[in-house]
Amino acid sequence: MTKDYDSLSAEEKLLIVNGQTLVNETREKVKMRTKALDLTCRFQLRDDCKAIEKCIQKLSRSGGSEPDMKKLELAIIRLQTSAKGILES
């Protein structure tokens, strides 16, 4: 299956880039963390990252429907919130 990002609007493309960047940064922070995270925190961050990637894949397949955009926005907010709470504590 090929990813067709050409059909997406600039706003949708920007949202996808922001989401993937956040996922990459969060995963890097988890790897660089000196104090070990407990299993619950690791699972929370992992699941939030996967939710964003799933939304991105769905957006690329569906051509950018409004409900999918909203789900991606909410997934990004959820990861930002959980990453800030877990990694900056």
The 8 nearest C-alpha neighbors of each residue, nearest first, counted from 0:
[[1, 2, 60, 3, 59, 56, 57, 61],
 [2, 0, 3, 60, 59, 4, 56, 5],
 [1, 3, 59, 4, 60, 0, 56, 5],
 [2, 4, 5, 59, 1, 6, 60, 62],
 [3, 5, 7, 6, 59, 2, 12, 62],
 [6, 4, 7, 3, 8, 2, 62, 12],
 [5, 7, 4, 62, 3, 8, 63, 59],
 [8, 6, 4, 5, 63, 11, 62, 12],
 [7, 9, 11, 10, 12, 6, 63, 5],
 [8, 10, 12, 11, 13, 7, 14, 5],
 [11, 9, 13, 8, 12, 14, 7, 15],
 [12, 10, 14, 8, 13, 9, 7, 15],
 [11, 13, 9, 15, 14, 10, 16, 8],
 [14, 12, 16, 10, 11, 15, 17, 9],
 [13, 15, 11, 17, 12, 16, 18, 10],
 [16, 14, 12, 18, 13, 17, 55, 19],
 [17, 15, 13, 19, 18, 14, 20, 12],
 [18, 16, 14, 20, 15, 19, 13, 21],
 [17, 19, 15, 21, 16, 20, 75, 14],
 [18, 20, 22, 16, 21, 17, 15, 23],
 [21, 19, 23, 17, 22, 18, 16, 24],
 [20, 22, 24, 18, 19, 23, 25, 17],
 [23, 21, 19, 25, 20, 48, 24, 26],
 [24, 22, 20, 26, 21, 25, 27, 19],
 [25, 23, 27, 21, 26, 22, 20, 28],
 [26, 24, 28, 22, 27, 23, 21, 29],
 [25, 27, 29, 23, 28, 24, 22, 30],
 [26, 28, 24, 30, 25, 29, 31, 23],
 [29, 27, 31, 25, 30, 26, 32, 24],
 [28, 30, 26, 32, 27, 31, 25, 86],
 [29, 31, 27, 28, 32, 26, 33, 25],
 [32, 30, 28, 29, 27, 33, 26, 34],
 [33, 31, 29, 30, 34, 28, 35, 86],
 [32, 34, 31, 35, 30, 29, 36, 28],
 [35, 33, 32, 36, 31, 37, 29, 86],
 [34, 36, 33, 37, 32, 29, 38, 41],
 [37, 35, 40, 41, 34, 38, 39, 32],
 [36, 38, 40, 39, 41, 35, 42, 34],
 [37, 39, 41, 40, 42, 36, 43, 35],
 [38, 40, 42, 41, 37, 43, 36, 44],
 [41, 39, 43, 42, 38, 37, 36, 44],
 [42, 40, 38, 44, 43, 39, 45, 36],
 [41, 43, 45, 39, 40, 44, 46, 38],
 [44, 42, 40, 46, 41, 45, 39, 47],
 [45, 43, 47, 41, 46, 42, 48, 40],
 [46, 44, 42, 48, 43, 47, 41, 49],
 [45, 47, 49, 43, 48, 44, 42, 50],
 [46, 48, 50, 44, 78, 49, 45, 43],
 [49, 47, 45, 51, 50, 46, 22, 44],
 [48, 50, 52, 46, 51, 47, 53, 45],
 [49, 51, 47, 53, 48, 52, 46, 54],
 [52, 50, 54, 48, 53, 49, 74, 71],
 [51, 53, 55, 49, 54, 50, 56, 48],
 [54, 52, 50, 56, 51, 55, 49, 57],
 [55, 53, 57, 51, 52, 56, 71, 58],
 [56, 54, 52, 58, 57, 53, 15, 59],
 [57, 55, 53, 59, 54, 58, 52, 60],
 [56, 58, 54, 60, 55, 59, 61, 53],
 [59, 57, 63, 55, 61, 60, 56, 62],
 [58, 60, 56, 57, 62, 2, 61, 3],
 [61, 59, 57, 58, 62, 56, 2, 3],
 [62, 60, 58, 63, 59, 57, 64, 67],
 [63, 61, 59, 60, 58, 7, 6, 64],
 [62, 64, 58, 61, 7, 65, 68, 67],
 [63, 65, 67, 66, 62, 68, 61, 58],
 [64, 66, 68, 67, 69, 63, 70, 58],
 [67, 65, 69, 68, 64, 70, 63, 71],
 [68, 66, 70, 69, 64, 65, 58, 71],
 [69, 67, 65, 71, 66, 70, 72, 64],
 [68, 70, 72, 66, 67, 71, 73, 65],
 [69, 71, 67, 73, 68, 72, 74, 66],
 [72, 70, 74, 68, 69, 73, 54, 51],
 [71, 73, 69, 75, 70, 74, 68, 76],
 [72, 74, 76, 70, 75, 71, 77, 69],
 [75, 73, 71, 77, 76, 72, 51, 70],
 [76, 74, 72, 78, 73, 77, 18, 79],
 [75, 77, 79, 73, 74, 78, 80, 72],
 [76, 78, 74, 80, 75, 79, 73, 81],
 [79, 77, 81, 75, 80, 47, 76, 82],
 [80, 78, 76, 82, 77, 81, 83, 75],
 [79, 81, 77, 83, 78, 82, 76, 84],
 [80, 82, 84, 78, 83, 79, 85, 77],
 [83, 81, 85, 79, 84, 86, 80, 78],
 [82, 84, 80, 87, 81, 86, 85, 79],
 [85, 83, 81, 82, 87, 86, 88, 80],
 [84, 86, 82, 83, 88, 87, 81, 40],
 [87, 85, 82, 83, 88, 84, 29, 28],
 [86, 88, 83, 85, 84, 82, 81, 28],
 [87, 86, 85, 84, 83, 82, 34, 81]]
